[in-house]
Amino acid sequence: MKILVTGGAGFIGSNLVDYFLSQGHKVVCLDDLSTGFKKNIEHNFDNSNFTFIEGDIRDPETCRLATED
């Protein structure tokens, strides 16, 4: 399953990302880093099931990119 986690670099979102990856899912993390931190998710950058998109969910093009496939 492919899962989109918005706010994925925040405390709660990063824990959701880790959980879903540990269950074998593909995870797209969308965060504008206004309150989240890359350090919360950087340990996942080398995981082929993880994609990070830095952007705002209010931007239609960013949403389209995050929900492809």
C-alpha positions as CSV (number, residue, x, y, z in Angstrom):
1,M,0.0,0.0,0.0
2,K,1.2,3.6,-0.7
3,I,0.5,6.0,2.1
4,L,0.6,9.8,2.1
5,V,1.6,11.4,5.4
6,T,1.1,15.1,5.5
7,G,3.1,16.9,8.1
8,G,5.4,13.9,8.0
9,A,8.5,15.7,9.4
10,G,6.7,16.7,12.6
11,F,6.7,14.6,15.8
12,I,3.5,12.7,15.2
13,G,3.9,12.5,11.4
14,S,7.5,11.2,11.6
15,N,6.4,8.4,13.9
16,L,3.6,7.5,11.5
17,V,6.1,7.4,8.7
18,D,8.4,5.1,10.7
19,Y,5.5,2.8,11.6
20,F,4.1,2.5,8.1
21,L,7.6,1.9,6.7
22,S,8.2,-0.8,9.3
23,Q,5.0,-2.5,8.1
24,G,6.4,-2.6,4.5
25,H,4.3,0.2,3.0
26,K,5.5,2.8,0.6
27,V,5.3,6.2,2.2
28,V,5.2,9.7,0.7
29,C,5.9,12.4,3.3
30,L,4.7,15.9,2.5
31,D,5.8,18.7,4.7
32,D,6.6,22.4,4.3
33,L,9.0,22.2,7.3
34,S,7.2,25.2,9.0
35,T,7.1,23.3,12.2
36,G,8.6,19.9,11.3
37,F,12.3,19.1,11.0
38,K,14.2,17.0,8.4
39,K,16.1,15.5,11.2
40,N,13.0,13.6,12.2
41,I,12.9,11.7,8.9
42,E,16.4,11.8,7.5
43,H,17.1,8.3,8.7
44,N,14.5,7.2,6.0
45,F,16.1,9.0,3.1
46,D,18.0,5.9,1.9
47,N,14.8,3.7,2.1
48,S,13.5,3.0,-1.4
49,N,9.9,2.9,0.0
50,F,10.2,6.5,1.3
51,T,9.7,9.7,-0.7
52,F,10.0,13.2,0.8
53,I,8.3,16.2,-0.8
54,E,9.0,19.6,0.7
55,G,5.9,21.6,-0.1
56,D,2.7,23.1,1.1
57,I,-0.5,21.0,1.0
58,R,-2.4,24.1,-0.1
59,D,-0.5,24.1,-3.4
60,P,-2.4,22.1,-6.1
61,E,0.7,21.1,-8.0
62,T,2.4,19.8,-4.8
63,C,-0.8,17.8,-4.0
64,R,-0.8,16.3,-7.5
65,L,2.8,15.3,-7.2
66,A,2.3,13.8,-3.8
67,T,-0.7,11.7,-4.9
68,E,0.6,10.4,-8.2
69,D,0.3,6.7,-8.8
